[in-house]
Structures are given as structure tokens and as C-alpha cells.
Amino acid sequence: MLLVRFWLPLTGRLPWDTIAFLDDAYRRGALRQGGAVHQFRHLRLQQHLGRELASDVRVRG
């Protein structure tokens, strides 16, 4: 788990301060939070993140 905390930011897949990023997105109205679930509110952002995830999965196969 510790390796992932450094690997994802180093590869540009996650901000270094993930909690600050999520808090900022929530304050700006771009993120909705329901319990432990976070959802980006804007459709284009959801689609972009979905494409990034799908390409990541295809690469790892």
C-alpha cells in the first residue's frame, strides 16, 4: 500500500495530496459525496476519467 501512495502520484495518476484535491473539488461543486462514495458531478469529467481508467485496464490486460 505504501508503494501505491508514491507510485500513483509519480506517474501522474493521482495528486500528491489526494484529500486536499477531493476537498477542493467538493467545495467548488465538482464533486458530490455520499458516505464513502465520491462522484464527479460533471458528465464530461466523468467520461474523461472513465476513458482514462478503460485505457489503463487495456494496457495492463
All heavy atoms as a GROMACS GRO file, in nm:
protein
  505
    1MET      N    1   0.082  -0.119   0.000
    1MET     CA    2   0.000   0.000   0.000
    1MET      C    3   0.086   0.126   0.000
    1MET      O    4   0.054   0.222  -0.064
    1MET     CB    5  -0.094  -0.004   0.121
    1MET     CG    6  -0.192   0.107   0.123
    1MET     SD    7  -0.305   0.094  -0.015
    1MET     CE    8  -0.443   0.174   0.049
    2LEU      N    9   0.196   0.121   0.072
    2LEU     CA   10   0.285   0.236   0.079
    2LEU      C   11   0.344   0.267  -0.058
    2LEU      O   12   0.353   0.384  -0.097
    2LEU     CB   13   0.397   0.210   0.180
    2LEU     CG   14   0.491   0.327   0.205
    2LEU    CD1   15   0.413   0.446   0.262
    2LEU    CD2   16   0.601   0.287   0.299
    3LEU      N   17   0.379   0.164  -0.134
    3LEU     CA   18   0.433   0.183  -0.268
    3LEU      C   19   0.331   0.255  -0.357
    3LEU      O   20   0.367   0.346  -0.433
    3LEU     CB   21   0.471   0.049  -0.329
    3LEU     CG   22   0.522   0.053  -0.473
    3LEU    CD1   23   0.652   0.132  -0.480
    3LEU    CD2   24   0.543  -0.087  -0.526
    4VAL      N   25   0.204   0.218  -0.347
    4VAL     CA   26   0.099   0.280  -0.428
    4VAL      C   27   0.085   0.428  -0.396
    4VAL      O   28   0.064   0.510  -0.487
    4VAL     CB   29  -0.035   0.207  -0.405
    4VAL    CG1   30  -0.150   0.280  -0.472
    4VAL    CG2   31  -0.027   0.065  -0.457
    5ARG      N   32   0.100   0.466  -0.270
    5ARG     CA   33   0.087   0.607  -0.230
    5ARG      C   34   0.192   0.694  -0.297
    5ARG      O   35   0.171   0.813  -0.314
    5ARG     CB   36   0.098   0.620  -0.078
    5ARG     CG   37  -0.023   0.563  -0.009
    5ARG     CD   38  -0.022   0.589   0.137
    5ARG     NE   39  -0.033   0.732   0.161
    5ARG     CZ   40   0.002   0.790   0.274
    5ARG    NH1   41   0.051   0.718   0.371
    5ARG    NH2   42  -0.011   0.918   0.288
    6PHE      N   43   0.305   0.636  -0.335
    6PHE     CA   44   0.410   0.712  -0.404
    6PHE      C   45   0.406   0.690  -0.554
    6PHE      O   46   0.434   0.779  -0.632
    6PHE     CB   47   0.548   0.676  -0.349
    6PHE     CG   48   0.568   0.725  -0.209
    6PHE    CD1   49   0.559   0.639  -0.102
    6PHE    CD2   50   0.592   0.859  -0.185
    6PHE    CE1   51   0.576   0.683   0.027
    6PHE    CE2   52   0.609   0.906  -0.056
    6PHE     CZ   53   0.601   0.818   0.050
    7TRP      N   54   0.375   0.567  -0.596
    7TRP     CA   55   0.377   0.533  -0.737
    7TRP      C   56   0.271   0.610  -0.817
    7TRP      O   57   0.301   0.664  -0.922
    7TRP     CB   58   0.357   0.383  -0.756
    7TRP     CG   59   0.360   0.342  -0.900
    7TRP    CD1   60   0.254   0.303  -0.976
    7TRP    CD2   61   0.473   0.341  -0.986
    7TRP    NE1   62   0.294   0.277  -1.104
    7TRP    CE2   63   0.430   0.300  -1.113
    7TRP    CE3   64   0.608   0.371  -0.968
    7TRP    CZ2   65   0.515   0.288  -1.221
    7TRP    CZ3   66   0.693   0.357  -1.076
    7TRP    CH2   67   0.646   0.316  -1.200
    8LEU      N   68   0.149   0.616  -0.769
    8LEU     CA   69   0.042   0.683  -0.843
    8LEU      C   70   0.070   0.832  -0.863
    8LEU      O   71   0.055   0.881  -0.974
    8LEU     CB   72  -0.093   0.658  -0.776
    8LEU     CG   73  -0.142   0.513  -0.783
    8LEU    CD1   74  -0.271   0.497  -0.704
    8LEU    CD2   75  -0.160   0.467  -0.925
    9PRO      N   76   0.112   0.906  -0.762
    9PRO     CA   77   0.147   1.047  -0.787
    9PRO      C   78   0.268   1.064  -0.879
    9PRO      O   79   0.271   1.153  -0.964
    9PRO     CB   80   0.177   1.104  -0.648
    9PRO     CG   81   0.105   1.015  -0.554
    9PRO     CD   82   0.109   0.879  -0.618
   10LEU      N   83   0.367   0.979  -0.865
   10LEU     CA   84   0.486   0.988  -0.950
   10LEU      C   85   0.454   0.966  -1.097
   10LEU      O   86   0.517   1.024  -1.185
   10LEU     CB   87   0.593   0.888  -0.906
   10LEU     CG   88   0.674   0.928  -0.783
   10LEU    CD1   89   0.762   0.812  -0.738
   10LEU    CD2   90   0.758   1.051  -0.812
   11THR      N   91   0.354   0.882  -1.124
   11THR     CA   92   0.316   0.854  -1.263
   11THR      C   93   0.206   0.947  -1.313
   11THR      O   94   0.158   0.933  -1.425
   11THR     CB   95   0.269   0.708  -1.278
   11THR    OG1   96   0.159   0.685  -1.190
   11THR    CG2   97   0.382   0.611  -1.248
   12GLY      N   98   0.164   1.042  -1.227
   12GLY     CA   99   0.062   1.138  -1.269
   12GLY      C  100  -0.080   1.086  -1.264
   12GLY      O  101  -0.170   1.148  -1.319
   13ARG      N  102  -0.103   0.975  -1.201
   13ARG     CA  103  -0.237   0.916  -1.195
   13ARG      C  104  -0.318   0.961  -1.075
   13ARG      O  105  -0.437   0.932  -1.066
   13ARG     CB  106  -0.227   0.764  -1.194
   13ARG     CG  107  -0.172   0.712  -1.323
   13ARG     CD  108  -0.173   0.563  -1.325
   13ARG     NE  109  -0.128   0.517  -1.455
   13ARG     CZ  110  -0.050   0.415  -1.473
   13ARG    NH1  111  -0.007   0.346  -1.371
   13ARG    NH2  112  -0.014   0.381  -1.593
   14LEU      N  113  -0.253   1.030  -0.980
   14LEU     CA  114  -0.320   1.074  -0.858
   14LEU      C  115  -0.245   1.195  -0.805
   14LEU      O  116  -0.123   1.200  -0.811
   14LEU     CB  117  -0.315   0.960  -0.756
   14LEU     CG  118  -0.406   0.967  -0.635
   14LEU    CD1  119  -0.553   0.956  -0.678
   14LEU    CD2  120  -0.374   0.853  -0.540
   15PRO      N  121  -0.318   1.296  -0.754
   15PRO     CA  122  -0.248   1.410  -0.694
   15PRO      C  123  -0.172   1.367  -0.569
   15PRO      O  124  -0.210   1.271  -0.502
   15PRO     CB  125  -0.360   1.507  -0.656
   15PRO     CG  126  -0.483   1.456  -0.721
   15PRO     CD  127  -0.462   1.312  -0.752
   16TRP      N  128  -0.065   1.440  -0.537
   16TRP     CA  129   0.013   1.407  -0.417
   16TRP      C  130  -0.073   1.415  -0.292
   16TRP      O  131  -0.066   1.329  -0.206
   16TRP     CB  132   0.134   1.499  -0.404
   16TRP     CG  133   0.246   1.455  -0.491
   16TRP    CD1  134   0.282   1.508  -0.612
   16TRP    CD2  135   0.335   1.345  -0.468
   16TRP    NE1  136   0.388   1.439  -0.663
   16TRP    CE2  137   0.423   1.339  -0.578
   16TRP    CE3  138   0.350   1.253  -0.366
   16TRP    CZ2  139   0.524   1.243  -0.586
   16TRP    CZ3  140   0.449   1.158  -0.375
   16TRP    CH2  141   0.535   1.154  -0.484
   17ASP      N  142  -0.151   1.521  -0.280
   17ASP     CA  143  -0.238   1.537  -0.163
   17ASP      C  144  -0.382   1.509  -0.206
   17ASP      O  145  -0.459   1.599  -0.235
   17ASP     CB  146  -0.224   1.677  -0.105
   17ASP     CG  147  -0.288   1.690   0.032
   17ASP    OD1  148  -0.362   1.597   0.072
   17ASP    OD2  149  -0.264   1.792   0.097
   18THR      N  150  -0.416   1.383  -0.210
   18THR     CA  151  -0.546   1.340  -0.262
   18THR      C  152  -0.662   1.397  -0.180
   18THR      O  153  -0.762   1.441  -0.237
   18THR     CB  154  -0.554   1.186  -0.263
   18THR    OG1  155  -0.442   1.136  -0.334
   18THR    CG2  156  -0.681   1.139  -0.330
   19ILE      N  157  -0.649   1.400  -0.049
   19ILE     CA  158  -0.756   1.451   0.037
   19ILE      C  159  -0.780   1.599   0.008
   19ILE      O  160  -0.895   1.643  -0.003
   19ILE     CB  161  -0.724   1.427   0.185
   19ILE    CG1  162  -0.710   1.276   0.214
   19ILE    CG2  163  -0.831   1.489   0.275
   19ILE    CD1  164  -0.833   1.194   0.180
   20ALA      N  165  -0.674   1.676  -0.006
   20ALA     CA  166  -0.688   1.819  -0.037
   20ALA      C  167  -0.754   1.837  -0.174
   20ALA      O  168  -0.838   1.925  -0.192
   20ALA     CB  169  -0.554   1.889  -0.034
   21PHE      N  170  -0.718   1.753  -0.270
   21PHE     CA  171  -0.779   1.759  -0.403
   21PHE      C  172  -0.929   1.731  -0.395
   21PHE      O  173  -1.010   1.804  -0.453
   21PHE     CB  174  -0.712   1.656  -0.495
   21PHE     CG  175  -0.784   1.635  -0.625
   21PHE    CD1  176  -0.777   1.729  -0.725
   21PHE    CD2  177  -0.860   1.520  -0.645
   21PHE    CE1  178  -0.845   1.709  -0.846
   21PHE    CE2  179  -0.926   1.499  -0.764
   21PHE     CZ  180  -0.919   1.594  -0.864
   22LEU      N  181  -0.968   1.627  -0.323
   22LEU     CA  182  -1.110   1.593  -0.310
   22LEU      C  183  -1.187   1.702  -0.235
   22LEU      O  184  -1.299   1.737  -0.272
   22LEU     CB  185  -1.127   1.458  -0.241
   22LEU     CG  186  -1.076   1.336  -0.319
   22LEU    CD1  187  -1.083   1.211  -0.233
   22LEU    CD2  188  -1.152   1.320  -0.449
   23ASP      N  189  -1.127   1.757  -0.129
   23ASP     CA  190  -1.191   1.866  -0.054
   23ASP      C  191  -1.212   1.988  -0.143
   23ASP      O  192  -1.319   2.050  -0.140
   23ASP     CB  193  -1.107   1.906   0.068
   23ASP     CG  194  -1.115   1.805   0.180
   23ASP    OD1  195  -1.211   1.723   0.181
   23ASP    OD2  196  -1.026   1.808   0.267
   24ASP      N  197  -1.112   2.023  -0.222
   24ASP     CA  198  -1.122   2.138  -0.311
   24ASP      C  199  -1.230   2.115  -0.417
   24ASP      O  200  -1.312   2.204  -0.444
   24ASP     CB  201  -0.987   2.164  -0.378
   24ASP     CG  202  -0.990   2.287  -0.465
   24ASP    OD1  203  -1.029   2.395  -0.414
   24ASP    OD2  204  -0.952   2.277  -0.584
   25ALA      N  205  -1.233   1.996  -0.474
   25ALA     CA  206  -1.335   1.965  -0.575
   25ALA      C  207  -1.475   1.971  -0.515
   25ALA      O  208  -1.569   2.019  -0.578
   25ALA     CB  209  -1.309   1.827  -0.635
   26TYR      N  210  -1.489   1.926  -0.391
   26TYR     CA  211  -1.618   1.930  -0.322
   26TYR      C  212  -1.661   2.076  -0.298
   26TYR      O  213  -1.775   2.113  -0.324
   26TYR     CB  214  -1.610   1.853  -0.191
   26TYR     CG  215  -1.739   1.854  -0.113
   26TYR    CD1  216  -1.845   1.772  -0.151
   26TYR    CD2  217  -1.756   1.937  -0.003
   26TYR    CE1  218  -1.964   1.773  -0.080
   26TYR    CE2  219  -1.874   1.938   0.068
   26TYR     CZ  220  -1.978   1.857   0.029
   26TYR     OH  221  -2.096   1.858   0.098
   27ARG      N  222  -1.569   2.157  -0.248
   27ARG     CA  223  -1.600   2.299  -0.222
   27ARG      C  224  -1.638   2.373  -0.350
   27ARG      O  225  -1.722   2.462  -0.348
   27ARG     CB  226  -1.481   2.369  -0.157
   27ARG     CG  227  -1.470   2.344  -0.009
   27ARG     CD  228  -1.371   2.439   0.058
   27ARG     NE  229  -1.241   2.444  -0.007
   27ARG     CZ  230  -1.141   2.360   0.018
   27ARG    NH1  231  -1.156   2.265   0.106
   27ARG    NH2  232  -1.027   2.373  -0.044
   28ARG      N  233  -1.578   2.335  -0.460
   28ARG     CA  234  -1.607   2.402  -0.588
   28ARG      C  235  -1.733   2.348  -0.656
   28ARG      O  236  -1.775   2.398  -0.760
   28ARG     CB  237  -1.488   2.387  -0.682
   28ARG     CG  238  -1.366   2.463  -0.636
   28ARG     CD  239  -1.246   2.430  -0.722
   28ARG     NE  240  -1.126   2.491  -0.673
   28ARG     CZ  241  -1.071   2.599  -0.727
   28ARG    NH1  242  -1.126   2.656  -0.832
   28ARG    NH2  243  -0.961   2.649  -0.676
   29GLY      N  244  -1.791   2.244  -0.599
   29GLY     CA  245  -1.915   2.189  -0.654
   29GLY      C  246  -1.894   2.088  -0.764
   29GLY      O  247  -1.988   2.048  -0.831
   30ALA      N  248  -1.771   2.044  -0.785
   30ALA     CA  249  -1.743   1.948  -0.892
   30ALA      C  250  -1.754   1.804  -0.843
   30ALA      O  251  -1.757   1.711  -0.923
   30ALA     CB  252  -1.603   1.971  -0.949
   31LEU      N  253  -1.762   1.787  -0.712
   31LEU     CA  254  -1.763   1.654  -0.654
   31LEU      C  255  -1.880   1.642  -0.557
   31LEU      O  256  -1.905   1.731  -0.478
   31LEU     CB  257  -1.631   1.630  -0.578
   31LEU     CG  258  -1.608   1.494  -0.517
   31LEU    CD1  259  -1.588   1.391  -0.627
   31LEU    CD2  260  -1.485   1.498  -0.428
   32ARG      N  261  -1.948   1.530  -0.565
   32ARG     CA  262  -2.059   1.502  -0.474
   32ARG      C  263  -2.014   1.385  -0.386
   32ARG      O  264  -1.951   1.292  -0.434
   32ARG     CB  265  -2.180   1.463  -0.558
   32ARG     CG  266  -2.300   1.423  -0.485
   32ARG     CD  267  -2.417   1.386  -0.574
   32ARG     NE  268  -2.383   1.361  -0.712
   32ARG     CZ  269  -2.455   1.403  -0.815
   32ARG    NH1  270  -2.565   1.472  -0.796
   32ARG    NH2  271  -2.420   1.376  -0.938
   33GLN      N  272  -2.047   1.393  -0.258
   33GLN     CA  273  -2.006   1.288  -0.167
   33GLN      C  274  -2.127   1.233  -0.095
   33GLN      O  275  -2.208   1.307  -0.041
   33GLN     CB  276  -1.906   1.343  -0.064
   33GLN     CG  277  -1.856   1.239   0.031
   33GLN     CD  278  -1.754   1.297   0.129
   33GLN    OE1  279  -1.727   1.416   0.128
   33GLN    NE2  280  -1.700   1.212   0.213
   34GLY      N  281  -2.141   1.103  -0.098
   34GLY     CA  282  -2.248   1.035  -0.026
   34GLY      C  283  -2.188   0.923   0.056
   34GLY      O  284  -2.158   0.817   0.002
   35GLY      N  285  -2.164   0.946   0.183
   35GLY     CA  286  -2.098   0.845   0.267
   35GLY      C  287  -1.953   0.829   0.223
   35GLY      O  288  -1.879   0.925   0.214
   36ALA      N  289  -1.914   0.707   0.191
   36ALA     CA  290  -1.777   0.680   0.149
   36ALA      C  291  -1.759   0.691  -0.002
   36ALA      O  292  -1.650   0.669  -0.054
   36ALA     CB  293  -1.737   0.541   0.195
   37VAL      N  294  -1.865   0.726  -0.073
   37VAL     CA  295  -1.860   0.731  -0.219
   37VAL      C  296  -1.845   0.875  -0.267
   37VAL      O  297  -1.914   0.965  -0.219
   37VAL     CB  298  -1.990   0.670  -0.278
   37VAL    CG1  299  -1.992   0.683  -0.428
   37VAL    CG2  300  -2.005   0.527  -0.235
   38HIS      N  301  -1.754   0.897  -0.361
   38HIS     CA  302  -1.735   1.027  -0.424
   38HIS      C  303  -1.775   1.014  -0.571
   38HIS      O  304  -1.743   0.915  -0.636
   38HIS     CB  305  -1.589   1.071  -0.417
   38HIS     CG  306  -1.544   1.105  -0.279
   38HIS    ND1  307  -1.502   1.009  -0.191
   38HIS    CD2  308  -1.536   1.223  -0.215
   38HIS    CE1  309  -1.467   1.067  -0.078
   38HIS    NE2  310  -1.488   1.197  -0.089
   39GLN      N  311  -1.842   1.116  -0.624
   39GLN     CA  312  -1.882   1.114  -0.764
   39GLN      C  313  -1.862   1.253  -0.821
   39GLN      O  314  -1.909   1.352  -0.766
   39GLN     CB  315  -2.029   1.075  -0.778
   39GLN     CG  316  -2.076   1.076  -0.922
   39GLN     CD  317  -2.225   1.047  -0.934
   39GLN    OE1  318  -2.303   1.079  -0.844
   39GLN    NE2  319  -2.263   0.988  -1.043
   40PHE      N  320  -1.787   1.260  -0.933
   40PHE     CA  321  -1.772   1.388  -1.000
   40PHE      C  322  -1.902   1.423  -1.069
   40PHE      O  323  -1.962   1.340  -1.136
   40PHE     CB  324  -1.654   1.384  -1.098
   40PHE     CG  325  -1.522   1.391  -1.028
   40PHE    CD1  326  -1.451   1.277  -0.999
   40PHE    CD2  327  -1.472   1.514  -0.988
   40PHE    CE1  328  -1.331   1.284  -0.932
   40PHE    CE2  329  -1.351   1.522  -0.922
   40PHE     CZ  330  -1.281   1.406  -0.894
   41ARG      N  331  -1.947   1.546  -1.051
   41ARG     CA  332  -2.079   1.587  -1.095
   41ARG      C  333  -2.088   1.617  -1.244
   41ARG      O  334  -2.195   1.609  -1.302
   41ARG     CB  335  -2.122   1.711  -1.018
   41ARG     CG  336  -2.128   1.684  -0.868
   41ARG     CD  337  -2.174   1.803  -0.798
   41ARG     NE  338  -2.319   1.804  -0.811
   41ARG     CZ  339  -2.400   1.872  -0.735
   41ARG    NH1  340  -2.351   1.946  -0.640
   41ARG    NH2  341  -2.529   1.867  -0.753
   42HIS      N  342  -1.979   1.653  -1.307
   42HIS     CA  343  -1.983   1.696  -1.446
   42HIS      C  344  -1.964   1.577  -1.540
   42HIS      O  345  -1.868   1.502  -1.528
   42HIS     CB  346  -1.878   1.803  -1.472
   42HIS     CG  347  -1.899   1.924  -1.386
   42HIS    ND1  348  -1.995   2.018  -1.414
   42HIS    CD2  349  -1.840   1.963  -1.271
   42HIS    CE1  350  -1.993   2.111  -1.320
   42HIS    NE2  351  -1.900   2.080  -1.232
   43LEU      N  352  -2.056   1.561  -1.633
   43LEU     CA  353  -2.056   1.446  -1.723
   43LEU      C  354  -1.926   1.435  -1.802
   43LEU      O  355  -1.870   1.327  -1.815
   43LEU     CB  356  -2.176   1.455  -1.818
   43LEU     CG  357  -2.191   1.340  -1.917
   43LEU    CD1  358  -2.205   1.208  -1.841
   43LEU    CD2  359  -2.310   1.363  -2.006
   44ARG      N  360  -1.876   1.547  -1.854
   44ARG     CA  361  -1.753   1.540  -1.934
   44ARG      C  362  -1.635   1.492  -1.851
   44ARG      O  363  -1.552   1.416  -1.900
   44ARG     CB  364  -1.722   1.676  -1.996
   44ARG     CG  365  -1.818   1.708  -2.110
   44ARG     CD  366  -1.787   1.840  -2.174
   44ARG     NE  367  -1.655   1.836  -2.236
   44ARG     CZ  368  -1.591   1.944  -2.275
   44ARG    NH1  369  -1.643   2.064  -2.259
   44ARG    NH2  370  -1.472   1.935  -2.331
   45LEU      N  371  -1.628   1.532  -1.726
   45LEU     CA  372  -1.520   1.486  -1.638
   45LEU      C  373  -1.537   1.338  -1.608
   45LEU      O  374  -1.439   1.262  -1.611
   45LEU     CB  375  -1.518   1.567  -1.509
   45LEU     CG  376  -1.408   1.534  -1.411
   45LEU    CD1  377  -1.271   1.547  -1.475
   45LEU    CD2  378  -1.418   1.624  -1.289
   46GLN      N  379  -1.658   1.293  -1.584
   46GLN     CA  380  -1.683   1.150  -1.561
   46GLN      C  381  -1.640   1.069  -1.684
   46GLN      O  382  -1.577   0.964  -1.671
   46GLN     CB  383  -1.830   1.125  -1.533
   46GLN     CG  384  -1.876   1.173  -1.399
   46GLN     CD  385  -2.025   1.149  -1.378
   46GLN    OE1  386  -2.092   1.083  -1.458
   46GLN    NE2  387  -2.078   1.203  -1.271
   47GLN      N  388  -1.676   1.118  -1.803
   47GLN     CA  389  -1.639   1.047  -1.926
   47GLN      C  390  -1.488   1.042  -1.943
   47GLN      O  391  -1.431   0.939  -1.981
   47GLN     CB  392  -1.706   1.112  -2.046
   47GLN     CG  393  -1.856   1.094  -2.048
   47GLN     CD  394  -1.924   1.181  -2.152
   47GLN    OE1  395  -1.870   1.280  -2.199
   47GLN    NE2  396  -2.047   1.143  -2.187
   48HIS      N  397  -1.422   1.154  -1.916
   48HIS     CA  398  -1.276   1.159  -1.930
   48HIS      C  399  -1.210   1.061  -1.833
   48HIS      O  400  -1.121   0.984  -1.873
   48HIS     CB  401  -1.226   1.302  -1.903
   48HIS     CG  402  -1.077   1.312  -1.898
   48HIS    ND1  403  -1.000   1.303  -2.011
   48HIS    CD2  404  -0.992   1.326  -1.793
   48HIS    CE1  405  -0.872   1.313  -1.976
   48HIS    NE2  406  -0.866   1.328  -1.845
   49LEU      N  407  -1.252   1.063  -1.708
   49LEU     CA  408  -1.194   0.972  -1.609
   49LEU      C  409  -1.224   0.827  -1.646
   49LEU      O  410  -1.140   0.739  -1.627
   49LEU     CB  411  -1.246   1.005  -1.470
   49LEU     CG  412  -1.201   1.140  -1.414
   49LEU    CD1  413  -1.273   1.170  -1.284
   49LEU    CD2  414  -1.050   1.146  -1.396
   50GLY      N  415  -1.342   0.801  -1.700
   50GLY     CA  416  -1.378   0.666  -1.743
   50GLY      C  417  -1.290   0.618  -1.858
   50GLY      O  418  -1.247   0.502  -1.861
   51ARG      N  419  -1.261   0.708  -1.952
   51ARG     CA  420  -1.173   0.671  -2.064
   51ARG      C  421  -1.032   0.642  -2.013
   51ARG      O  422  -0.968   0.548  -2.058
   51ARG     CB  423  -1.168   0.783  -2.168
   51ARG     CG  424  -1.287   0.784  -2.262
   51ARG     CD  425  -1.263   0.875  -2.379
   51ARG     NE  426  -1.235   1.013  -2.340
   51ARG     CZ  427  -1.325   1.107  -2.316
   51ARG    NH1  428  -1.454   1.077  -2.325
   51ARG    NH2  429  -1.290   1.229  -2.284
   52GLU      N  430  -0.984   0.724  -1.921
   52GLU     CA  431  -0.850   0.703  -1.864
   52GLU      C  432  -0.843   0.566  -1.796
   52GLU      O  433  -0.748   0.492  -1.813
   52GLU     CB  434  -0.815   0.813  -1.764
   52GLU     CG  435  -0.790   0.946  -1.829
   52GLU     CD  436  -0.665   0.948  -1.914
   52GLU    OE1  437  -0.562   0.892  -1.871
   52GLU    OE2  438  -0.671   1.002  -2.025
   53LEU      N  439  -0.946   0.533  -1.719
   53LEU     CA  440  -0.949   0.405  -1.649
   53LEU      C  441  -0.954   0.290  -1.749
   53LEU      O  442  -0.882   0.191  -1.736
   53LEU     CB  443  -1.068   0.398  -1.554
   53LEU     CG  444  -1.086   0.267  -1.478
   53LEU    CD1  445  -0.965   0.242  -1.388
   53LEU    CD2  446  -1.213   0.271  -1.396
   54ALA      N  447  -1.038   0.302  -1.851
   54ALA     CA  448  -1.051   0.196  -1.951
   54ALA      C  449  -0.920   0.174  -2.024
   54ALA      O  450  -0.880   0.059  -2.048
   54ALA     CB  451  -1.163   0.230  -2.049
   55SER      N  452  -0.850   0.281  -2.060
   55SER     CA  453  -0.722   0.264  -2.130
   55SER      C  454  -0.618   0.202  -2.038
   55SER      O  455  -0.534   0.123  -2.080
   55SER     CB  456  -0.672   0.396  -2.187
   55SER     OG  457  -0.634   0.484  -2.084
   56ASP      N  458  -0.622   0.235  -1.911
   56ASP     CA  459  -0.532   0.177  -1.812
   56ASP      C  460  -0.556   0.027  -1.801
   56ASP      O  461  -0.461  -0.052  -1.797
   56ASP     CB  462  -0.556   0.243  -1.676
   56ASP     CG  463  -0.428   0.280  -1.607
   56ASP    OD1  464  -0.324   0.288  -1.674
   56ASP    OD2  465  -0.432   0.301  -1.485
   57VAL      N  466  -0.680  -0.014  -1.798
   57VAL     CA  467  -0.715  -0.155  -1.786
   57VAL      C  468  -0.671  -0.230  -1.912
   57VAL      O  469  -0.616  -0.340  -1.903
   57VAL     CB  470  -0.867  -0.172  -1.762
   57VAL    CG1  471  -0.908  -0.317  -1.777
   57VAL    CG2  472  -0.903  -0.118  -1.626
   58ARG      N  473  -0.690  -0.170  -2.030
   58ARG     CA  474  -0.649  -0.235  -2.154
   58ARG      C  475  -0.499  -0.254  -2.160
   58ARG      O  476  -0.448  -0.356  -2.205
   58ARG     CB  477  -0.696  -0.155  -2.276
   58ARG     CG  478  -0.842  -0.176  -2.310
   58ARG     CD  479  -0.873  -0.123  -2.449
   58ARG     NE  480  -0.849   0.020  -2.460
   58ARG     CZ  481  -0.936   0.116  -2.432
   58ARG    NH1  482  -1.056   0.084  -2.388
   58ARG    NH2  483  -0.905   0.242  -2.448
   59VAL      N  484  -0.423  -0.155  -2.114
   59VAL     CA  485  -0.278  -0.163  -2.117
   59VAL      C  486  -0.228  -0.275  -2.026
   59VAL      O  487  -0.139  -0.350  -2.060
   59VAL     CB  488  -0.214  -0.028  -2.075
   59VAL    CG1  489  -0.066  -0.041  -2.049
   59VAL    CG2  490  -0.240   0.077  -2.181
   60ARG      N  491  -0.290  -0.287  -1.909
   60ARG     CA  492  -0.246  -0.390  -1.813
   60ARG      C  493  -0.296  -0.528  -1.851
   60ARG      O  494  -0.240  -0.627  -1.810
   60ARG     CB  495  -0.295  -0.355  -1.673
   60ARG     CG  496  -0.228  -0.231  -1.621
   60ARG     CD  497  -0.277  -0.198  -1.486
   60ARG     NE  498  -0.220  -0.069  -1.446
   60ARG     CZ  499  -0.232  -0.020  -1.328
   60ARG    NH1  500  -0.298  -0.086  -1.235
   60ARG    NH2  501  -0.179   0.095  -1.298
   61GLY      N  502  -0.407  -0.531  -1.930
   61GLY     CA  503  -0.464  -0.652  -1.984
   61GLY      C  504  -0.489  -0.756  -1.887
   61GLY      O  505  -0.495  -0.862  -1.875
   0.00000   0.00000   0.00000
